[in-house]
Amino acid sequence: MANVAELSSEIGRAAIGPRFDEQGFSYLRKIYDEKQKHELALKLAKLLIKRESVCMQGGCYINDHSVIAKTIINDTAVKHGIIEVVDVILEECPWAIEFVDENGKNILHLAAEFCQLRVFHLLKSKLGFLTMTKIIANVDRKGNTTLHFAAKFDDRRQNKIHISAYKMALETHWFKKLKGLSPTHHLQFRNSDGKTANELFDDTHKQLIKDGVKWIKNTANTIMLVSTLIATMNFTAAFAVPGGYHQVTGLPIFASKTRDSQLSMPILQQHCFSVLAPLEAPVYLSRFHMDEFYFNLPLKYIMVGSSLFCSAIYTVAVFVQALILVNNGDFTTIGWCFGISAIIAAVILFILVYVDVMFPFFRYFGYLLFE
């Protein structure tokens, strides 16, 4: 008990931490305090788990009110994805995998219910094939299988995600992932409410699908508007030759300059991407079924968003080349510095906006490919 008391006092002292705030580093102090409390709380949890494991080996009975049972099932370890604690419990007490809560839910049921992908991967790596198959096949007291828990949508999971279409894609991915591991007869297994997992998924995701459809259509309208403006502007500019035409010969004034031929390639590339961007329009013909949220709609979003981004970048490139052509590259040093700085700022702004908008769906495809 002395070790437990020492660790508890250390956790209390960690809340005080070094006096960063006296030096104007209150933000660093908060980070340091959180890190210290996390490390010390993990040490305390490991110590308690090891002590109870030793007690179990000595013949003591461990019930549902034990530290291990409450930590892994009733409280936070699995529900909040604290894999460090779950890992320690599985290392010290492999029998804890048999624990269930008052509703008959085991550790995998909770991981499926709260969409804890990291806990799921930890279980797959720690447990053997037979043990994993056994806990997947378990059913709780209300007749819910692991697939039922994955199918039921709850606002408590994915609560940090605000893009409804992205949330629906993750929900579909999670359901299909567990569907591939569940026994075949679980697909037709009905719970106490008389619903299969597929029926439960459709019923609980109706509002999320509506929100996802609304978000996709609004995004499609925005992309079509912006891409149409860019294409119209650049289509007009493509036939307005920089410098105009010679009044006698009728040829472009800068036709003899080598830079004039270099201008045509960025214009062509820009037009190609401008044409690809409105491909978001066929989304209105989509049925918006679960399978489309799984792959087709995220892929279309990435393609269209990337095309719009490239179109904007090439628009800047065309403008810069045309400006250099008209002035024959004759700029002052200040002009060059100002122009280059403006170009760099514009490109960085485009990249930041692109990453902010597209990152969730790139991350989603990372889940599909590597997890």
Beta strands, then each sheet from edge to edge (+ up, - down):
end
